[in-house]
C-alpha cells in the first residue's frame, strides 16, 4: 500500500474534515448527557473533551505517525498515547507537533451556549502552518494556511483598519493562573483608556473574531498553547498584529501575555497590561 500523498491542500482538507467531525461528535455527546469534573475552580473537563481529544489523537497517529500532539486534556506525547506525561515527550524532535483544544470554552459548551469550538493547529519551524477552528453551534469554520490567507466559511478574512480607540471593542479573558487583582487592573485600564470590552469565554474564538474585523483586539495573560496556536495563525493571515507566543518546543505551560489587534492599536494595548504580568515579546507573527 502506497503512503498517502501530502500537499498543503490535501492536508488542510483532512484537518477540516477531522475538526468538523469532532465538533459534531461533541454536540452529540452533549445531547446524550455529559459527565464533567472540575480541574480547578470554574475550570471543567467533560466527557466530550476527553473523547474528542482521544479520537483526534488517534486520527493524527494514523495519518502522521511521526508527529506529536499537545492536547489540553492528555498533555503531550505520541498521537495515540493519551497517557504520556506532558513533561517527557520531545516535541522539538518530531517532524511536526499538532496543538489541540478539543473543546475551547468548556463552561459555555456545558451550559448550552454556542461560544465554544474545536481548535487544531500544526506547528512546524516554530509556528503554525495549518490552522482550523470550528464552532459547531454557530456553524463557523475558520481556516488558515501560512502565507495563504484566512477564511471564514470560505470567505476571505481581513482585520479592521483605523477604527479609533473610542470606537474599538477589545475582548479579554481570565485564566486560572492570573490573580483576580491583576485581571481587574486590566479591566480598569481598558475602561480608563476609553475602550469597550467583552469577555467571551473562548480564547480561540475571541482571537478569531479579531480576524473578522468585528472586534479590534484581544488581550489576555496566562493562555496555553492550545488556546492560541490556531487562532494566532488565523488572525495573522487576516492582517492582525500578533504578539510573540512560543510554540516550539510545545509545552503544557501558560505563555506570556498575548496581544492580537488591528495594526497600530498594539501601541495602546501593551501599556494596559500591568508590568507584573507583562512578560511578552512584541514581535509580529509572519
C-alpha positions in Angstrom: 0.0 0.0 0.0 1.4 3.4 -1.0 1.7 6.1 1.7 -0.7 9.0 1.3 0.4 12.0 -0.7 0.6 15.1 1.5 0.1 18.5 -0.1 -1.0 21.6 1.8 -4.4 21.4 0.1 -5.0 17.8 1.0 -3.6 18.3 4.5 -5.9 21.3 5.1 -8.9 19.4 3.8 -8.0 16.5 6.1 -7.8 18.8 9.1 -11.1 20.4 8.2 -12.8 17.1 8.0 -11.3 15.9 11.3 -12.2 19.0 13.2 -15.7 19.4 11.8 -16.5 15.7 12.5 -15.1 16.1 16.1 -17.2 19.2 16.7 -20.3 17.3 15.6 -19.4 14.4 17.8 -19.1 16.8 20.8 -22.6 18.1 20.1 -24.0 14.5 20.0 -22.3 13.7 23.3 -23.8 16.8 24.9 -27.3 15.9 23.7 -26.8 12.4 25.2 -25.8 13.7 28.5 -22.4 15.0 29.7 -20.3 13.9 32.6 -18.0 16.5 33.9 -15.4 17.1 36.6 -13.6 20.2 37.9 -9.9 20.5 37.2 -9.6 23.8 39.2 -12.2 26.3 40.4 -14.6 27.0 37.5 -12.3 25.1 35.1 -14.2 22.0 33.9 -13.5 19.0 31.7 -16.3 16.9 30.2 -16.7 13.5 28.7 -16.8 15.3 25.3 -13.4 16.9 25.8 -11.8 13.6 26.6 -13.5 11.6 23.8 -12.9 14.2 21.1 -9.2 14.6 22.0 -8.7 10.8 22.1 -10.3 10.5 18.6 -8.3 13.3 17.0 -5.1 11.9 18.5 -5.9 8.5 17.0 -6.5 10.0 13.6 -3.3 12.1 13.6 -1.4 9.0 14.6 -2.7 7.1 11.6 -2.0 9.8 9.1 1.1 11.4 10.5 2.7 8.7 12.7 6.0 10.6 13.3 4.3 13.7 14.7 3.5 14.5 18.3 0.3 16.0 19.8 -0.1 18.5 22.6 -3.7 18.5 23.8 -5.3 20.2 26.7 -6.7 17.1 28.4 -4.0 14.5 27.8 -0.9 16.7 27.7 2.0 15.9 25.3 3.1 12.8 23.6 2.8 10.4 20.7 -0.6 10.8 18.9 -2.0 7.5 20.0 -0.6 7.7 23.6 -3.0 9.9 25.6 -1.4 8.8 28.8 2.1 10.1 28.1 3.3 12.8 30.5 3.4 16.4 29.3 7.0 16.8 30.5 8.5 13.7 28.9 7.8 13.9 25.2 10.3 15.6 22.9 8.1 17.7 20.6 11.1 19.5 19.2 12.4 16.3 17.7 9.2 15.5 15.9 8.6 16.4 12.2 5.6 18.5 13.5 3.5 19.0 16.6 -0.3 19.2 16.5 -1.7 21.5 19.2 -5.3 20.7 20.0 -8.1 22.0 22.2 -10.9 19.6 21.9 -13.5 22.0 23.4 -12.3 25.5 23.9 -14.9 27.2 26.1 -15.9 24.1 28.0 -18.1 26.0 30.5 -20.0 27.6 27.7 -20.3 24.2 26.0 -21.6 22.5 29.1 -24.1 25.3 29.7 -25.6 25.0 26.2 -24.1 28.3 25.0 -22.8 28.5 21.4 -19.5 30.2 22.1 -17.2 27.1 22.0 -15.1 25.5 19.4 -12.7 22.8 18.4 -9.2 24.1 17.6 -6.3 22.3 15.9 -3.0 23.7 14.5 0.1 22.0 13.1 3.3 23.6 14.2 6.5 23.5 12.1 9.6 25.6 12.4 8.3 27.3 15.5 4.8 28.3 14.4 1.5 27.1 13.0 1.4 26.4 9.3 -2.1 24.9 9.2 -4.9 26.1 11.5 -8.6 25.2 11.8 -11.2 26.3 14.3 -14.8 25.1 14.1 -17.7 26.4 16.2 -20.4 23.8 15.7 -23.3 25.5 17.3 -22.6 28.6 15.1 -21.5 26.5 12.1 -18.5 28.8 11.7 -15.4 27.3 10.2 -12.2 29.3 10.4 -9.2 28.2 8.3 -5.7 29.5 7.6 -2.5 28.4 5.9 0.8 30.2 6.5 1.2 32.7 3.6 -2.2 31.7 2.2 -4.7 33.9 4.0 -7.5 33.2 6.4 -11.1 32.3 5.7 -14.4 32.0 7.5 -16.8 29.6 5.8 -15.0 30.2 2.5 -15.0 34.0 2.8 -11.6 35.7 3.0 -11.0 37.5 6.3 -9.4 40.9 6.9 -8.9 42.8 10.2 -10.5 46.2 10.8 -8.4 49.2 9.8 -8.1 52.6 11.5 -11.0 52.2 14.0 -10.3 54.8 16.7 -9.9 53.6 20.3 -13.1 55.3 21.4 -15.0 53.1 18.9 -12.9 49.9 19.4 -14.1 46.8 21.1 -11.5 44.7 22.9 -12.0 41.2 24.1 -10.2 39.7 27.0 -10.3 36.6 29.3 -9.0 35.4 32.6 -7.3 32.0 33.1 -6.9 30.4 36.5 -3.2 31.4 36.7 -4.0 35.2 36.6 -4.7 36.7 40.1 -8.1 38.4 40.3 -6.4 41.7 41.2 -4.3 41.7 38.1 -7.4 40.9 35.9 -9.4 43.7 37.5 -6.5 46.1 36.9 -6.5 45.2 33.2 -10.2 46.0 33.0 -9.8 49.2 34.9 -7.1 50.3 32.5 -9.2 49.3 29.4 -12.1 51.4 30.7 -9.9 54.4 31.7 -8.3 54.4 28.2 -11.8 54.6 26.6 -12.1 51.1 25.3 -15.3 49.0 25.4 -14.6 45.4 26.4 -16.1 41.9 26.4 -15.3 38.5 27.9 -16.3 35.7 25.6 -15.3 32.5 27.4 -13.4 31.1 24.5 -10.0 32.5 23.8 -9.7 30.8 20.4 -13.0 32.3 19.1 -12.2 35.7 20.6 -8.9 35.9 18.8 -10.5 34.6 15.6 -13.1 37.4 15.9 -10.3 39.9 15.5 -9.6 38.4 12.1 -13.2 39.1 11.0 -12.9 42.8 11.9 -15.9 42.6 14.2 -13.7 43.5 17.2 -10.4 45.4 17.2 -8.3 43.5 19.7 -7.8 40.6 22.2 -5.6 40.7 25.2 -5.1 38.0 27.9 -2.4 36.7 30.2 -1.9 33.0 31.2 -3.1 31.4 28.0 -1.9 28.0 27.0 -0.6 26.8 23.5 -3.9 25.0 22.8 -5.8 28.2 23.4 -3.8 30.3 20.8 -2.0 28.1 18.3 -4.7 28.0 15.6 -6.2 31.4 16.4 -2.9 33.3 16.2 -2.3 32.0 12.7 -5.8 32.9 11.5 -5.5 36.4 12.9 -2.0 36.9 11.4 -3.2 35.8 8.0 -6.0 38.3 8.2 -3.5 41.1 8.8 -3.6 41.5 12.5 -0.8 42.4 14.8 0.0 39.3 16.8 2.5 39.3 19.7 5.1 36.6 20.2 4.0 33.4 21.9 6.4 30.4 21.8 5.0 27.2 20.3 8.2 25.3 19.9 9.0 23.3 21.8 5.4 23.0 22.7 4.8 22.6 26.4 1.7 22.3 28.6 2.6 25.6 30.4 1.0 29.0 30.1 2.7 31.5 27.9 3.3 35.3 28.0 0.7 38.0 27.8 -0.9 37.9 24.3 -2.0 40.9 22.3 -3.8 40.5 19.0 -5.3 43.6 17.3 -5.7 45.8 14.3 -2.3 47.1 13.2 -1.2 50.1 15.2 -3.5 49.5 18.2 -0.9 47.5 20.0 0.9 50.7 20.9 -2.1 51.5 23.2 -2.8 48.0 24.3 0.6 46.9 25.6 0.7 49.6 28.2 -2.6 48.5 29.6 -1.1 45.3 30.8 0.5 45.7 34.3 4.2 45.3 34.5 3.8 42.4 36.9 2.2 40.3 34.2 3.7 41.8 31.0 6.3 39.2 30.1 5.8 39.2 26.4 7.5 39.9 23.1 6.2 42.5 20.6 7.4 40.7 17.5 4.8 40.3 14.9 3.9 36.8 13.7 4.7 36.4 10.0 
